[in-house]
Amino acid sequence: MIHYKSNEEIELLRLSSLLVGKTLAEVARHIKPGVTTQALDQVAETFIRDHNAIPAFKGYGGFPATLCVSVNDVVVHGIPGDQILQDGDLVSVDCGVILNGFVGDSAYSFPVGEVAEEIRLLMERTKESLYLGIQAATAGKRIGDIGFEIQNYVEQFGYNVVRDLVGHGVGRHLHEKPEVPNYGRRGTGTLLKPGLVICIEPMINLGTRSVIQDKDGWTIRTADGRPSAHYEHAVAIKEGTTEILSSFEEIEKVLESTH
């Protein structure tokens, strides 16, 4: 069952989504060599609760933290802990909040200090693929059109799209139908209709698309140990337009001021 959202519900989802962007911007201020992933998690949890919201991930399916902090070869679902960020690391931070009963969910990949050129390009192109996917997410198109654009763009650079994990619908629940793969064929899959709110989240690997799961039951890594990047926006399909509900604007202001 796909739950199509009213304009009022979309506005509430926008508030939740914008709070995620603000939280990620707050986290961005603390990303530097020598900081633990646990410290970033504490920053996020405090910020979310100070804004009268609750962390959507904490306790979800037993997940123990507010953020998923995924470093280098970790694709997604990295559990914050005593890992210390090093100069040259790539760190993907995924965050969710519940505000007014609605879930915001967004992710961003950050450089730690000075990263290698191939890492910088992987991040840049993964983010670009997200926007190409969003451009394809218009009423009358299909889910496969989104995945096609993402896959078609990143594969020309020799990158690979993770197949085991996908984007999703979002609303009162973190994961709603439909699934939104980052690969696909044009004109296939669920029809995109006004009122649909989905999270598009390319997870793009520098090497193989194969992934493995750690014994903790959460952490997903690339099978070849090469880096992976991850960006995510929540978008609302409307009649004649598609609106990005989350925002990277505040994150990028912080990044500009620190680099």
C-alpha positions in Angstrom: 0.0 0.0 0.0 1.4 3.4 -1.0 0.2 6.2 1.1 -0.1 9.4 -0.9 0.3 12.6 1.1 -1.9 15.6 1.3 -0.3 19.1 0.9 -0.6 19.5 4.7 1.3 16.3 5.3 4.0 17.3 2.8 4.5 20.5 4.7 5.0 18.6 7.9 7.4 16.3 6.2 9.3 19.3 4.9 9.7 20.6 8.5 11.1 17.2 9.6 13.4 17.1 6.5 14.7 20.6 7.1 15.6 19.7 10.7 17.7 16.8 9.4 19.6 19.2 7.2 20.2 21.5 10.1 21.3 18.6 12.2 23.8 17.4 9.5 25.1 21.0 9.3 25.7 20.9 13.1 27.5 17.6 12.7 29.6 19.0 9.8 31.0 21.6 12.2 32.6 18.8 14.2 33.9 16.6 11.4 37.7 16.7 11.5 40.7 14.4 12.1 40.8 13.2 15.7 37.1 13.2 16.4 35.3 9.9 17.2 32.2 8.8 15.4 30.5 8.6 18.8 31.1 12.3 19.4 29.3 13.1 16.2 26.4 11.0 17.3 26.1 12.9 20.6 26.2 16.2 18.8 23.3 15.0 16.6 21.2 13.6 19.4 21.5 16.7 21.6 20.6 19.0 18.6 17.6 16.9 17.6 16.2 16.8 21.1 16.8 20.5 21.6 14.6 21.1 18.6 11.7 19.1 20.2 12.2 16.1 17.9 13.3 12.5 18.4 16.0 10.6 16.6 14.2 8.3 14.1 17.0 5.7 13.9 17.6 5.2 17.6 16.0 1.9 18.6 14.7 1.4 15.0 14.9 -2.4 14.5 17.3 -2.3 17.5 19.7 0.2 16.0 21.7 1.7 18.9 22.4 5.3 17.8 21.0 8.5 16.4 23.2 8.6 13.3 24.5 6.0 10.8 28.2 7.1 10.5 29.9 5.1 7.7 33.6 5.6 7.1 35.5 4.8 3.9 34.5 1.2 2.8 31.4 1.3 5.0 28.5 1.9 2.6 25.7 2.5 5.2 24.5 1.7 8.7 27.9 2.3 10.4 27.4 2.3 14.2 29.0 5.3 15.9 31.7 4.3 18.4 35.3 4.8 19.3 36.5 4.9 15.7 38.6 8.1 15.3 38.3 10.0 12.0 41.6 10.3 10.1 42.8 12.9 7.6 41.8 11.7 4.1 38.7 9.7 5.3 35.4 9.8 3.6 32.5 9.8 6.1 28.9 9.3 5.1 26.4 10.5 7.7 22.7 9.4 7.5 20.2 11.0 9.9 16.5 10.7 10.6 14.2 12.7 12.9 10.6 12.4 14.0 8.9 15.8 14.4 5.1 16.2 14.7 4.7 12.5 13.9 6.5 12.7 10.6 9.9 11.4 9.6 12.7 13.4 8.0 15.6 11.4 6.4 18.6 12.6 4.6 22.3 11.8 4.2 25.5 13.5 3.1 29.1 12.4 2.5 31.9 14.5 4.0 35.7 14.7 3.4 37.8 14.5 6.6 40.7 17.0 6.1 42.3 16.6 2.7 40.9 13.7 0.7 42.4 12.0 -2.4 41.2 13.3 -5.8 39.5 9.9 -6.6 37.5 10.3 -3.3 36.6 13.9 -4.1 35.3 12.9 -7.5 33.4 9.9 -6.2 31.6 12.3 -3.7 30.9 14.9 -6.4 29.6 12.5 -8.9 27.5 10.6 -6.4 25.8 13.9 -5.4 25.3 14.8 -9.0 23.6 11.4 -9.6 21.2 12.2 -6.8 20.1 15.3 -8.6 19.8 13.5 -11.9 17.6 10.9 -10.2 15.5 13.7 -8.7 15.0 15.3 -12.2 13.6 12.0 -13.4 11.2 11.9 -10.4 8.2 13.6 -12.0 4.5 12.7 -12.0 3.8 10.3 -14.9 7.3 8.8 -14.9 8.1 5.5 -13.2 10.5 4.4 -10.4 12.8 2.7 -13.0 13.4 6.1 -14.6 15.0 7.4 -11.4 17.3 4.4 -11.1 18.2 4.5 -14.8 19.5 8.1 -14.6 21.6 7.4 -11.5 23.0 4.2 -12.8 23.6 5.5 -16.3 25.5 8.5 -15.0 27.8 6.8 -12.4 28.7 3.7 -14.5 30.4 5.9 -17.1 33.1 6.6 -14.5 33.6 2.9 -13.7 31.7 3.2 -10.4 29.1 0.7 -9.3 25.6 1.1 -7.8 24.9 -1.0 -4.7 22.0 -3.3 -5.5 21.3 -4.7 -2.0 20.0 -1.4 -0.5 17.5 1.1 -2.0 15.7 4.3 -1.3 12.1 4.3 0.0 8.9 6.1 0.6 8.7 8.2 3.8 5.9 9.6 5.9 4.8 8.7 9.4 7.2 5.7 9.1 10.8 5.7 8.2 10.5 3.1 5.5 7.3 3.1 3.4 6.4 1.7 0.0 7.6 2.0 -2.7 11.2 0.9 -2.8 13.4 3.2 -4.9 16.4 1.4 -6.4 19.4 3.3 -7.7 19.5 1.2 -10.9 16.8 0.3 -13.3 15.2 0.5 -16.7 13.3 3.4 -18.1 9.5 3.0 -18.0 9.4 0.2 -15.5 8.2 0.0 -11.9 5.7 2.0 -9.8 4.0 5.0 -11.5 4.9 8.3 -9.8 1.8 10.2 -8.8 1.2 13.5 -7.1 1.3 13.0 -3.3 4.1 10.5 -3.4 7.0 11.3 -1.0 10.2 9.3 -1.5 13.8 9.3 -0.3 16.2 9.0 -3.2 19.6 7.9 -1.9 22.4 6.7 -4.3 25.0 4.5 -2.6 27.9 4.4 -5.1 31.0 2.3 -4.8 34.5 3.2 -6.3 35.0 -0.6 -6.9 32.7 -3.6 -6.9 29.0 -3.3 -6.3 29.2 -6.3 -3.9 28.7 -5.7 -0.2 29.2 -7.7 3.0 27.6 -7.3 6.4 29.6 -7.1 9.6 28.9 -9.5 12.5 27.1 -6.6 14.3 24.2 -7.2 12.0 24.2 -3.5 10.7 27.4 -2.3 9.2 27.4 -2.8 5.4 30.9 -2.6 3.7 32.1 -2.9 0.1 33.3 -6.4 -0.5 36.7 -5.1 -2.0 37.4 -2.6 0.8 37.2 0.4 -1.5 35.3 3.6 -0.6 31.6 4.3 -1.1 29.7 7.5 -1.1 26.0 8.2 -0.1 23.7 11.2 -0.5 20.0 11.3 0.2 17.1 13.8 -0.3 13.4 13.4 0.5 11.3 14.6 -2.4 7.6 15.2 -2.9 6.0 14.5 -6.3 3.4 17.2 -7.1 1.2 18.0 -10.1 3.7 19.5 -12.6 6.6 19.8 -10.2 8.8 17.9 -7.8 10.0 19.5 -4.6 13.1 18.6 -2.6 11.9 18.7 1.0 15.4 18.2 2.7 18.2 20.7 2.2 22.0 20.6 1.8 22.2 24.4 1.9 23.2 24.8 5.6 25.6 21.8 5.4 27.4 23.4 2.4 27.6 26.8 4.2 29.5 25.1 7.0 31.8 23.2 4.6 32.6 26.4 2.7 33.5 28.2 5.9 35.8 25.4 7.1 37.6 24.7 3.9 
